[in-house]
Amino acid sequence: MRRTILTVGVMLLLLLPSYTIFVSAQPAFKLPTSTSDQIIEMINKINESTLFPYLENLTKFGTRYTGTENCTKAANYFYATFKNMGINVTYHNWTFNKFSSQNVVATLPGTNKSQNATFIACGHFDTVAVSPGADDDGSGSAALLSLANIMKDYSFEYTIRFVAFTGEEVGSYGSFCYARDAYRHGDNIVAVLNIDMIGYANTTAGGNSIRLFYPARSQWVAEKSHDIVETYQTVLNMSIEVLPNYIGSDHQAFIDYGYDGVWIAHPDGYPWGHSQNDTANHINKTYYVKATRLMLTLLAVYARTPIDLQIILTQPKEGYLYVSGKALYKLDLGRAWIIGMRGTTFLFGKNTARSDVITNESIQFVIYCIDGNFQFGWPTTPPYECSILGIHYPLLGKHTLKVYAYTTSGDVATDEMDIHIFMLNSQFTKQRNT
């Protein structure tokens, strides 16, 4: 029987049409290969006078340690400024690990209601206790205001959220609570651009580039961002360096809950970081404008590019403990970010993987893999589900569950999650017992 199963699996693989298999989780979409006059128009609206006053106003509050009066005043400033622009804005109040504060969320609704996809640009306006935080991260969070004020006058296929976070400097607690709540609400967040320190350059090379740090699952965000900047190179005069992930900022909370995101920062070292000298007079205004223009370009292109195919893992859920297929506990492990345990899922006993597929195309099949090995049973129609089992041996310890959706036209989309699995059966032991 084991030989029969192996033979069937090999035959199925040989029958597969030729597809491009992506190495990271991603939707399927094709970037435009030419510039948009309207996006160039938006880019050109960003200059010192439309950008720098927001940063000056923010730094006037002084140090903004999470939970302090100054931090609250800064949150109110973000809220009032977004509101005065006529943008829908809300507070996202959070409490975690003895800290209480509020994130500020401004939303530009997309025109495509059927997919309900969202792109997030974010930055943190809290600081360490001694610093006014002009660069870290007044530069990124204030840039959100400039981006929103320009982009509000244009339409986008997908929703854009500008999220100003608190709690970054004490453990990324604001973004953890927001990402957790968004995930449990079922938000379809396609990508997160975490803009953290974009206000300084002191070399020619540094003044013409910006860095995107990505985890493996978000490689597509870094690569496609690089392609977007190449398309707009003559307008931006900037390049993108793509580097391995940095876990200590707000994008990581989204990664932990199964979304994709990157951390964005200037290449040149900043001598005044986390000190009382991180003040607005040390910001390189020319570079700050160029970096913000690049952020607008990425966000606008992503939010205007039709997504042909998405697949989203819906079961098991991130951040839960399961026993015999039942979700018994929500695991709020926000303090465990430094050891990679935030959003962790534990499975004890049998379970089933399920996914939602979002597309207007015909689906050929959906494939589930554990640690890169396909699972038997490839659904071609909803529900797109598969039993989670080891192939030769029971699954014990940390594993990666990955799902692929294939359309008849050749598009492929993927999603993935890490799971700690503890079970006794495997596919072959199950087969022998039936």
RAGI-V367097 format. One record per backbone hydrogen bond with DSSP energy under -0.5 kcal/mol. CO is the residue of the C=O (numbers start at 1). NH is the residue of the N-H. If there is no record, write none. Layout:
# RAGI-V367097
CO&NH, CO&NH
This chain:
# RAGI-V367097
1&5, 2&6, 3&7, 4&8, 5&9, 6&10, 7&11, 8&12, 9&13, 10&14, 11&15, 12&16, 13&16, 17&19, 19&21, 20&22, 26&414, 27&29, 28&308, 28&309, 29&31, 36&40, 37&41, 38&42, 39&43, 40&44, 41&45, 42&45, 43&46, 45&47, 47&50, 47&51, 48&51, 48&52, 48&53, 51&54, 51&55, 52&56, 53&57, 54&58, 55&59, 56&60, 58&61, 59&62, 64&127, 65&68, 68&72, 69&73, 70&74, 71&75, 72&76, 73&77, 74&78, 75&79, 76&80, 77&81, 78&82, 79&83, 80&84, 81&85, 82&85, 82&87, 83&86, 88&107, 90&105, 91&93, 92&103, 94&101, 96&99, 99&96, 101&94, 103&92, 104&106, 104&164, 105&90, 106&162, 107&88, 107&109, 108&160, 111&113, 112&116, 116&188, 117&159, 118&190, 118&191, 119&161, 120&193, 121&163, 122&195, 123&165, 128&131, 131&64, 133&138, 134&139, 135&137, 135&140, 137&141, 138&142, 139&143, 140&144, 141&144, 141&145, 142&145, 142&146, 143&147, 144&148, 145&149, 146&150, 147&151, 148&152, 150&153, 151&154, 156&111, 157&112, 159&119, 160&108, 161&121, 161&163, 162&106, 162&164, 163&123, 163&165, 164&104, 165&125, 165&126, 166&174, 167&170, 167&172, 167&173, 168&171, 168&172, 172&176, 173&177, 174&178, 175&179, 176&180, 177&181, 178&182, 179&183, 180&184, 181&185, 182&186, 182&187, 183&186, 187&189, 188&118, 188&190, 191&120, 192&194, 192&262, 193&122, 193&195, 194&196, 194&264, 195&197, 197&266, 199&284, 203&207, 204&208, 205&208, 206&209, 208&239, 210&241, 211&265, 212&243, 213&263, 214&245, 215&218, 216&219, 218&221, 218&222, 219&223, 220&224, 221&225, 222&226, 223&227, 224&228, 225&229, 226&230, 227&231, 228&232, 230&233, 232&235, 232&236, 233&237, 239&210, 241&212, 241&243, 243&214, 249&252, 250&253, 250&254, 251&254, 251&255, 252&256, 253&257, 254&257, 254&259, 255&258, 260&192, 261&215, 262&194, 263&213, 264&196, 265&211, 269&271, 270&273, 272&275, 275&278, 277&279, 278&134, 279&282, 280&283, 283&285, 284&288, 285&289, 286&290, 287&291, 288&292, 289&293, 290&294, 291&295, 292&296, 293&297, 294&298, 295&299, 296&300, 297&301, 298&302, 299&303, 300&304, 301&304, 301&305, 302&305, 303&157, 303&158, 304&306, 306&308, 308&360, 309&28, 310&358, 312&356, 315&354, 317&320, 319&331, 320&322, 320&346, 321&328, 321&329, 322&348, 323&326, 326&323, 326&328, 329&321, 330&332, 331&333, 332&334, 333&336, 334&337, 336&339, 336&341, 337&340, 341&344, 343&319, 345&420, 346&322, 347&349, 347&422, 348&324, 351&388, 353&386, 354&314, 354&315, 355&384, 356&312, 357&359, 358&310, 362&408, 365&406, 367&404, 368&375, 369&371, 369&402, 370&373, 373&370, 377&379, 379&366, 383&385, 384&355, 386&353, 387&389, 390&427, 391&428, 394&396, 395&423, 397&421, 399&401, 399&419, 400&371, 400&402, 401&417, 402&369, 403&415, 404&367, 405&413, 406&364, 406&365, 407&410, 411&407, 413&405, 414&26, 415&403, 417&401, 418&345, 419&399, 419&421, 420&347, 421&397, 422&349, 425&390, 425&395, 426&430, 427&431, 428&432, 429&433, 431&434
